[in-house]
Amino acid sequence: MAIEGPISVSVTDLEDPGKRELHISFKPEFQSLTLEQQGSEFSQYVENLKLQYQQAEANSSEQQGVMTILQVAEQLLPHIQTGEIPLMETIVIEMHQQPGLDDLIKQTEIH
């Protein structure tokens, strides 16, 4: 899955099963823009993510990945528009994977 935009995203699997970290960094080209340009570009990025989400195959891992980045981007947008986020720092988000219904059925013995 390739999501082009003003941020770089990487995922790190942690030692605990079902736990991951999402690392978000802002690209240097984005950092060098004026505050107004950053707000405009990031707003367009959010809109592009919405389109990409709609075009992805329903319930696919691509759609789930786009949704995760979209949710984070929507939360960051107002803070980027007001210049509240230091763009030279990496944002780290810890994620906990919830078991799906298939996983729960496999783990449960039915008598």
Backbone as a ProteinNet text record, in pm:
[ID]
protein_1_A
[PRIMARY]
MAIEGPISVSVTDLEDPGKRELHISFKPEFQSLTLEQQGSEFSQYVENLKLQYQQAEANSSEQQGVMTILQVAEQLLPHIQTGEIPLMETIVIEMHQQPGLDDLIKQTEIH
[TERTIARY]
85.6	0	90.1	71.3	148.9	55	81.1	2.5	98.3	89.1	176.9	124.7	216.4	173.5	285.5	251.7	351.3	413.7	371	425.4	485.4	577.2	631.8	579	533.3	474.2	548.5	583.3	640.4	571.9	569.4	506	611.8	616.9	710	630.9	657	593.4	667	592.2	650.2	656	727.6	741.5	609.1	523.1	392.8	306.2	245.2	159.1	43.4	16.8	-95.3	-65.8	59.1	93.8	191.3	167	252.2	266.7	370.8	387.3	381.8	311.5	301.3	391	489.9	583	551.9	521	483.9	584	646.9	742.4	697.4	722.4	687.8	806.8	780.8	886.2	947.4	1078.9	1147	1082.2	1033.9	969.1	846.2	772.4	653.6	693	798.2	844.4	886.5	937.2	988.6	879.8	755.8	646.2	604.9	536.7	480.7	365.6	325.7	215.9	88.7	59.4	-59.8	-50.8	66.5	85.4	75.7	130.9	123	-22.6	-99.7	-241.2	-317.1	-291.8	-360.1	-320.2	-190.8	-143.5	-193	-191.1	-235.2	-385.6	-460.9	-605	-633.6	-559.1	-574.7	-535.7	-433.2	-390.1	-502.8	-571.1	-684.4	-793.7	-822.9	-924.7	-882.6	-754.5	-704.7	-714.3	-687.9	-701.9	-846.9	-940.4	-1082.7	-1118	-1068.1	-1093.6	-1028.7	-906.5	-835.1	-908.2	-962.5	-1038	-1162	-1231.9	-1353.7	-1323.8	-1207.1	-1172.7	-1111.1	-1066.9	-1006.2	-1114.5	-1073.2	-1165.8	-1218.7	-1348.6	-1413.2	-1350.7	-1328.1	-1274.8	-1137.1	-1063.5	-929.3	-827.7	-708.9	-603.8	-563.9	-572	-541.7	-641	-768.4	-870.2	-849.2	-815.6	-792.1	-670.7	-565.4	-445.9	-472.9	-546.4	-581.5	-667.4	-761.4	-847.6	-765.7	-667.3	-583.6	-510	-448.6	-375.4	-472	-589.5	-690.2	-733.3	-758.8	-800.9	-693.8	-569.6	-460	-448.5	-453.5	-439.9	-551.8	-674.3	-785.6	-764.6	-705.5	-678.5	-564.2	-467.9	-353.7	-386.3	-479.3	-506.9	-523.8	-614.2	-630.7	-504.3	-424.4	-301.9	-192.6	-193.4	-98.8	-137.4	-266.7	-313.7	-279.5	-269.6	-238.3	-90.7	-12	130.8	164.2	78.5	97.7	187.5	218.6	296	437.1	538.9	676.4	702.2	710.7	716.4	847.7	950.2	1078.2	1083.4	982.1	977.5	893.7	920.8	845.1	733.5	614.6	500	492	482.2	474.5	338.9	267.1	134.7	139.2	105.8	100.6	-37.1	-38.3	-164.7	-177.8	-299.7	-330.9	-426.6	-387.6	-471.8	-578.2	-702.7	-813.8	-837.8	-859.7	-885	-1016.4	-1015.3	-1136.7	-1223.2	-1341.1	-1435	-1376.5	-1309.7	-1248.5	-1145.1	-1064.2	-962.7	-1028	-1136	-1203.4	-1265.3	-1320.3	-1380.2	-1272.8	-1157.8	-1048.1	-995.9	-996.3	-942.3	-1040.4	-1167.4	-1270.6	-1315.1	-1312.2	-1363.2	-1513.6	-1584.8	-1730.3	-1766.7	-1841.3	-1881.3	-2026.4
-116.8	0	122.9	210	333.9	451.8	526.8	647	764.6	834.9	948.8	1072.1	1153.3	1275	1339.9	1434.3	1512.9	1440.8	1317.3	1244.2	1111.9	1062.9	928.5	846.5	726.4	640.7	507.9	463.5	330.6	262.4	131.6	51.7	-39	-41.1	-126.2	-224.7	-353.7	-455.5	-461	-455.7	-463.2	-608.9	-633.7	-771.1	-829.1	-745.6	-793.1	-825	-943.5	-978.1	-879.5	-839.7	-750.6	-603.6	-570	-430.1	-383.2	-262.9	-201.5	-53.8	5.3	149	204.5	312.5	385	507.8	521.5	634.7	727	851.8	949.6	1064.3	1087.7	1198	1284.9	1412.8	1506.6	1520.9	1513.1	1521.4	1661.7	1670.9	1801.7	1904.3	1860.2	1953.5	2017.7	1938.1	1988.6	2085	2050.5	2134.4	2273.4	2281.2	2408.5	2502	2454.1	2538.6	2640.5	2744.9	2840.7	2772.9	2828.6	2772.8	2760.4	2862	2859.5	2747.6	2731.1	2625.3	2487.5	2473.3	2346	2308.8	2406.4	2380.6	2340.2	2409	2379.4	2242.1	2214.1	2085.8	1969.6	1986.4	1878	1856.5	1963.4	1951.8	1873.6	1902.8	1829.4	1682.7	1658.1	1522.2	1442.4	1503.8	1438.5	1405.4	1498	1473.7	1359.5	1354.3	1246.1	1111.3	1110.3	986.2	938.3	1031	994.1	928.4	984.1	925.2	787.8	776.1	649.1	543.4	582.6	490.1	438.7	529.5	492.4	401.6	419.2	341.8	206.3	187.8	61	-46.5	-168.9	-280.9	-289.6	-306.2	-310.1	-418.5	-383.3	-474	-530.5	-465.3	-511.5	-452.5	-510.3	-455.5	-316.8	-292	-158.8	-56.8	-90.1	2.2	28.5	-74.5	-58.4	29.9	12.9	94.8	240.9	265.1	402.1	464.7	388.5	440.5	479.9	400.7	432.7	564.7	580.3	703.2	821.3	798.8	904.2	953.7	862.1	901.1	985.1	945.7	1020.9	1157.8	1160.9	1286.9	1384.8	1333.9	1421.9	1483.5	1408.1	1460.7	1563.4	1543.2	1634	1763.6	1758.7	1871.8	2006.1	2019.3	2151.9	2200.7	2108.6	2145.8	2188.1	2128.6	2169.1	2305.9	2327.8	2455.6	2571.9	2545.8	2651.8	2651.7	2559.4	2555.2	2504.1	2423.9	2374.6	2252	2190	2066	2093.3	2054.8	2069.2	1963.6	2007.7	1917.5	1842.2	1882.2	1812.4	1689.1	1669.4	1555.1	1441.9	1320.1	1203.5	1178.2	1157.3	1125.2	973.4	922.3	778	747.1	655.9	614.8	464.9	425.2	282.4	229.3	121.2	61.9	-77.4	-110.7	-243.6	-308.7	-422.2	-492.5	-571.4	-544.4	-616.8	-743.3	-855.7	-977.5	-966.6	-1015.5	-1018.1	-1136	-1141	-1249.1	-1384.7	-1392.4	-1518.6	-1566.2	-1472.8	-1508	-1559.7	-1492.8	-1536.7	-1676.1	-1702.8	-1834.5	-1942.4	-1914.1	-2011.3	-2040.4	-1938.6	-1954.4	-2023.9	-2024.7	-2077.3	-2214.9	-2309.6	-2441.5	-2441.3	-2492.1	-2500.8	-2645.3	-2665	-2799.5	-2819.7
0	0	0	-95.4	-102.5	-82.7	21.4	48.1	34.3	-76.3	-102.4	-29.9	20	86.8	163.9	252.5	324.9	444.2	470.1	584.3	539.6	620.6	604.9	721.2	691.3	793.9	797	916	932	1049.4	1044.7	1149.4	1210.6	1342.7	1414.4	1498.9	1480.7	1563.8	1697.8	1805.4	1938.8	1983.7	2092.6	2141.5	2189.9	2246.9	2293.2	2171.8	2168.7	2055.5	2040.6	1917.7	1891.5	1914.4	1948.7	1971.8	1864.4	1815.8	1714.2	1743.7	1687.4	1694.1	1552.5	1539.2	1413.7	1428.3	1342.2	1347	1229.8	1260.8	1158.2	1161.5	1046.4	1031.2	915	926.2	819.6	725.2	596.8	496.1	496.4	468.1	468.7	375.7	260.3	166.8	230.8	309.2	376.8	489	561.3	671.8	623.7	500.4	450.1	396.9	389.1	341	447.3	404	499.6	573.7	685.5	764.6	680.3	602.2	517.7	413.2	353.4	254.4	319	438.3	510.3	536.8	585.4	613.7	489.3	381.2	255.1	201.7	200.9	149.3	235	367.5	454.6	443.3	425.6	404.5	275.8	170.8	44.2	61.5	142.1	172.3	238.5	333.4	400.9	298.9	209.6	106.8	13.8	-21.9	-107.1	-36.4	93.7	171.1	171.7	182.9	180.3	47.4	-61.4	-193.3	-205.5	-158.6	-164.6	-81.8	31.8	116.7	42.9	-22.7	-94.7	-213.9	-274.1	-393	-360.2	-236.3	-196.4	-184.5	-205.7	-194.4	-51.5	-37.9	93.2	180.8	305.9	408.2	374.6	287	252.4	350	352.8	439.1	390.5	258.4	206.3	260.4	259	309.4	458.9	533.6	676.9	702.9	623.1	637.2	606.3	498.2	460.8	570.6	626	731.5	854.8	889.4	1005	983.5	867	836.7	826.2	767.8	756.5	893.9	986.4	1120.8	1190.4	1175.7	1236.7	1169.6	1036.4	961.9	996.6	1011.8	1047.7	1186	1276.5	1410.5	1408.6	1320.1	1311.3	1237.3	1143.7	1054.7	1126.8	1224.1	1285.8	1356.5	1407.6	1478.1	1380	1262.4	1158.2	1103.7	1085.6	1032.8	1125.8	1254.9	1350.7	1392.5	1338.1	1368.1	1506.5	1565.7	1702.7	1712	1597.9	1600.2	1549.6	1627.3	1578.4	1469.3	1346.7	1232.8	1219.8	1294.5	1285	1375.1	1456.2	1546.9	1487.8	1532	1489.5	1590.6	1540.8	1625.3	1636.1	1758	1780.6	1842.6	1778	1826	1851.5	1974	2005.5	1969.2	1896	1850.6	1909.8	1948.7	2000.2	1903.3	1851.7	1755.3	1830.1	1795.3	1855.5	1773.7	1840.2	1763.7	1686.8	1565.6	1484.4	1522	1468.7	1498	1459.4	1344.3	1301.8	1403.6	1456.6	1555.9	1684.3	1727.3	1848.5	1831	1715.5	1689.8	1690.5	1631.5	1627.4	1766.6	1856.2	1990.2	2085.1	2050	2138.3	2091.6	2183	2149.8	2169.5	2071.9	2083.1	2114	2220	2261.8	2232.4
[MASK]
+++++++++++++++++++++++++++++++++++++++++++++++++++++++++++++++++++++++++++++++++++++++++++++++++++++++++++++++

